Amino acid sequence: MSSQDDNAPEDNREAAEREAAKQRLLAQAEAERVPVDDTTRAVPDRRWRRDQR
C-alpha cells in the first residue's frame, strides 16, 4: 500500500473542514453584504485643486 492510502481518511476530514469553513465565510459575507442600491455614489471633491493653483 502507498502512504497516500493511509492518509485518505485524514485528507477527507480536512477537506470537509475546509469546505465547512468556506461555507461559513460565504454565509457571513452574504449576511453582511450591502446591496448596490443602498450605497451612495462617490462625488469627487475638487476643492483641493483650488489650493494647488
HUFEN-V163352 format. One record per run of one state. SS is the DSSP state (a for helix, b for strand, c for the rest). FROM is the first residue (numbers start at 1). TO is the last residue. If there is no record, write none. Layout:
ss & from & to
SS & FROM & TO
SS & FROM & TO
This chain:
ss & from & to
c & 1 & 2
a & 3 & 32
c & 33 & 35
a & 36 & 38
c & 39 & 46
a & 47 & 52
c & 53 & 53
